[in-house]
Amino acid sequence: MNIFNYRLVIFILSIIFGVVFAMPSFLQLDSGKKINLGLDLQGGLHMRLGVNTHEAVTSKMKSLATSVKYFADDEEVLIDDLSINGDEIGFTVLDADEVSKVDEMLAKIKGLKITKNAELNYEIGLLPEEIERTKDLSVSQAVETIRNRLDQFGLAEPTVIRQGATDIVVELPGIKTGEDEKAARELISKPANLELMAIDEDRADQVYTLSAAEASEYGDVILEDTRDPNRKYLVKEIPILNGSQVIDAQVAFDQANQPIINFTLNSSGARIFGDFTGKNVGKRLAVVLDGRVYSAPNIRERIGGGSGQISGGFTVPEAGNVAIALRSGALPATVNLLEKRSVGPSLGADSIKASMIALISGFVLVVIFMVIYYGLAGIVANIALITNIFIIIAVMAMFGATLTLPGMAGIVLTVGMAVDANVIISERIRELLRQGASIPKAIEDGYNNAIRAILDANVTTLLVAVILYAYGTGPIKGFAVTISIGILASMLTAILGTHGIYDALIQKISRDKNIRKWFGVK
């Protein structure tokens, strides 16, 4: 007698899959993928950050000034007195015939408030609605930037969510030592604002006698050297390039085996970089990161290819963090630490213990009830239930999901949901047996009659879980993921798996004819 059928084969493969991929998590093995524990289970760091959104407006005006300067150089439009005054930029067009070109260029940029007088002086700012949009976007960009940095840093499932108009909540599971906390905080808060800025060669020797206000009158700023604060540079306020044009950054080592950072620009940045270096051979270009000059080499020839180098006495970990920050993008505005709270692992241990007691208690009670009430059919249902739990853990481990306290609640809830389908099926079979149907017909029709109710209930619950995942945050997403996996696993084990077991045992059940023993029917 061939007891194997396609349903049973799929069910057996599901059992093997669940056991193999769930065991590293259950036994906490060193090898294999395991479920990550969330902040509420293993402890870690909770921070609330505030984004200085007004800086995003200033940064946008700085980028606009850079665009105007490049446009003027590229189109050979003569402009003068290009400067940034707070949240506005100003410049003068020297040739009236070129005004139409400038107006056409500015018209392509949305949200600008442009004032122009008869002397061809331009003052450009942002409309109020554009200012608010820029501030709002800066917070959203900061959330994505911080999340990307933490992902590249290697932290397991960090939570980075927006809270209110300007705040960001960051939760980092597994951060327990002071060194890890310091590294994470520096990575999160580092602006990583890379700028390539021209040295003002005409007044470079006056840098130690000029005040910041006097330098501003010439359109310059005074910056310190990163290794020697007493060494200063006088650079043009409007940068040649900024970090938004960096597409890659990698740690390398120079000839003295010191860490450096090689960066690569996008096509637009490469063109601007090549044009500037070609026109300024013999002059210096300052490589500025977060307002400090890391190097100011002489331009010996046109630099094509869109690549550059940052050197400045980095340690290897510092260089790695800076490279991550550059790759993930500069923060549009600085962030301040508003609140920091360390969550101890004792809370996690208590939570895990309480959840495990609930899970095991619920599981044991369900198992006992199913055996007493449904006989051997209850044992079949319990096999499906155990398989269901293994599959949930296995799938979550495979995708590196994070298990939180709500997620554990979802597993407990899934225990009841998983057995519910088997209850419906068993009741349909019992009804048909009471009506005098043969055992094979009762099993087949029982599944056919039950499947509609099971699918309706599970699909509606699954839709709710999808909505929770789409619009929820943090722990709510964890609950939604656990429930979704549990629903799909229960349909596999209950509808397909148990049916396969009955198909394999149908001849034995028919010969036995003891429906009380098999299905609990009197």
URUR-V255415 format. One record per backbone hydrogen bond with DSSP energy under -0.5 kcal/mol. CO is the residue of the C=O (numbers start at 0). NH is the residue of the N-H. Records with the same first field share a line. If there is no record, write none. Layout:
# URUR-V255415
CO->NH + NH
This chain:
# URUR-V255415
0->2
4->8
5->9
6->10
7->11
8->12
9->13
10->14
11->15
12->16
13->17
14->18
15->19
16->20
17->21
18->22
19->23
21->24 + 25
22->26
23->27 + 28
35->402
37->40 + 41
38->42
42->173
43->342
44->171
45->340
46->169
47->337 + 338
48->167
49->335
50->52
51->54
52->55 + 56
53->57
54->58
55->59
56->60
57->61
58->62
59->63
60->64
61->65
62->66
63->67
64->68
65->69
66->70
67->71
68->72
69->73
70->74
71->75 + 76
75->77
76->78
77->93 + 94
79->91
80->82
82->84 + 89
83->85
84->87
87->84
88->123
89->82
90->121
91->79 + 93
93->95
94->97
95->98
97->101
98->102
99->103
100->104
101->105
102->106
103->107
104->107
105->108
107->109
108->111
110->126
111->113
112->124
114->122
116->119
119->92
120->116
121->90
122->114
123->88
124->112
126->129 + 130
127->131
128->132
129->133
130->134
131->135
132->136
133->137
134->138
135->139
136->140
137->141
138->142
139->143
140->144
141->145
142->146
143->147
144->148
145->149
146->150
147->151
148->152
149->153 + 154
150->153
154->156
157->159
158->170
160->168
162->166
165->50
166->162
167->48 + 169
168->160
169->46
170->158 + 172
171->44 + 174
173->175
176->180
177->181
178->182
179->183
180->184
181->185
182->186
183->187
184->188
185->189
190->330
191->193
192->289
193->242
194->196 + 287
195->239 + 240
196->285
197->235
198->200
199->202 + 203
202->205
203->206
205->208 + 209
210->214
211->215
212->216
213->217
214->217 + 219
215->218
218->236
220->222 + 234
222->232
223->292
227->224 + 230
230->224
232->222 + 234
233->199
234->220
236->238
240->195
241->244
242->245
244->265
247->263
249->261
251->259
253->256
257->253
258->313
259->251
260->262 + 309
261->249
262->307
263->246 + 247
265->269
266->270
267->271
268->272
269->273
270->274
271->275
272->276
273->277
274->278
275->279
279->282
282->298
283->198
284->296
285->196 + 287
286->293 + 294
287->194
288->291
290->223
291->288 + 293
292->225
294->286
296->284
297->299
298->281
301->303
305->264
307->262
309->260
314->318
315->319
316->320
317->321
318->322
319->323
320->324
321->325
322->326
323->327
324->328
333->51
335->49 + 337
338->47
340->45
341->343
342->43
343->346 + 347
344->348
345->349
346->350
347->351
348->352
349->353
350->354
351->355
352->356
353->357
354->358
355->359
356->360
357->361
358->362
359->363
360->364
361->365
362->366
363->367
364->368
365->369
366->370
367->371
368->372
369->373
370->374
373->376
374->377 + 378
375->379
376->380
377->381
378->382
379->383
380->384
381->385
382->386
383->387
384->388
385->389
386->390
387->391
388->392
389->393
390->394
391->395
392->396
393->397
394->398
395->400
396->399
400->35 + 402
401->403
402->37
403->407
404->408
405->409
406->410
407->411
408->412
409->413
410->414
411->415
412->416
413->417
414->418
415->419
416->420
417->421
418->422
419->423
420->424
421->425
422->426
423->427
424->428
425->429
426->430
427->431
428->432
429->433
430->434
431->436
432->435
437->441
438->442
439->443
440->444
441->445
442->446
443->447
444->448
445->449
446->450
447->451
448->452
449->453
450->454
451->455
452->456
453->457
454->458
455->459
456->460
457->461
458->462
459->463
460->464
461->465
462->466
463->467
464->468
465->469
466->470
467->471
472->475
473->476 + 477
474->478
475->479
476->480
477->481
478->482
479->483
480->484
481->485
482->486
483->487
484->488
485->489
486->490
487->491
488->492
489->493
490->494 + 495
491->495 + 496
492->497
495->499
496->500
497->501
498->502
499->503
500->504
501->505
504->508
505->509
506->510
507->511
508->512
512->514
513->517
514->518 + 519 + 520
515->519
516->375
517->376
